[in-house]
Structures are given as C-alpha cells and as structure tokens.
Amino acid sequence: MSFDKLSAIDTNTRFTRNNTKLSDHQKLVNQANDLVTNFTYLDASSSTDRRVSTIVYSSSSLNITATETFTYSGSSGNYYVTQIQLS
C-alpha cells in the first residue's frame, strides 16, 4: 500500500503520527528495493471479524522498520477503524 493510498483514508480516520517515523515510512515505500510487508490479523480464523491488527514495513538495505497499528470500534460483524498509529 502506498503512502498516497494511506493519506486518502485520512479524511475519515484519526491518525497519530510520529514525524520521524512518517519520514521513515515514506522512505520505505518510495525507496526500498527490498520492501517486506507483514500483516498481523485479529480474529484471523473468523470470516466476518477478521481485520488487520498491524502492518510492519521493513527494509534491510535501508535498515528501517515502520509499524502501523490499527484500533477498532464496533462489534462482531461490524468493526470499523478508529485510529491508525504509525511508529
């Protein structure tokens, strides 16, 4: 997922961002030739409640790692993102 796609979500979601990590995140997305993206899910075995918990972006060549942590509200079958924290 590119940073531009993430900023499009910004209009409906409150973000907590650390400017240093944001800069690292931009470097990862735009400069890393060896970008690795790992997803962790909440309720991974549930077809109705499965949702992303964290996305970890990393590059060994740039020696940078950035993590997005998603916070949800709602209830089973009707969760929605309330915050994405970049660290």
Secondary structure in CASP SS format (residue, H / E / C, confidence):
PFRMAT SS
TARGET T0000
AUTHOR 0000-0000-0000
METHOD secondary structure of the structure
MODEL  1
M C 1.00
S C 1.00
F H 1.00
D H 1.00
K H 1.00
L H 1.00
S H 1.00
A H 1.00
I H 1.00
D C 1.00
T C 1.00
N C 1.00
T C 1.00
R E 1.00
F E 1.00
T E 1.00
R E 1.00
N C 1.00
N H 1.00
T H 1.00
K H 1.00
L H 1.00
S H 1.00
D H 1.00
H H 1.00
Q H 1.00
K H 1.00
L H 1.00
V H 1.00
N H 1.00
Q H 1.00
A C 1.00
N C 1.00
D C 1.00
L C 1.00
V E 1.00
T E 1.00
N E 1.00
F E 1.00
T E 1.00
Y E 1.00
L E 1.00
D C 1.00
A C 1.00
S C 1.00
S C 1.00
S C 1.00
T C 1.00
D C 1.00
R C 1.00
R E 1.00
V E 1.00
S E 1.00
T E 1.00
I E 1.00
V E 1.00
Y E 1.00
S E 1.00
S E 1.00
S C 1.00
S C 1.00
L C 1.00
N C 1.00
I E 1.00
T E 1.00
A E 1.00
T E 1.00
E E 1.00
T E 1.00
F E 1.00
T E 1.00
Y E 1.00
S E 1.00
G E 1.00
S E 1.00
S C 1.00
G C 1.00
N E 1.00
Y E 1.00
Y E 1.00
V E 1.00
T E 1.00
Q E 1.00
I E 1.00
Q E 1.00
L E 1.00
S C 1.00
END
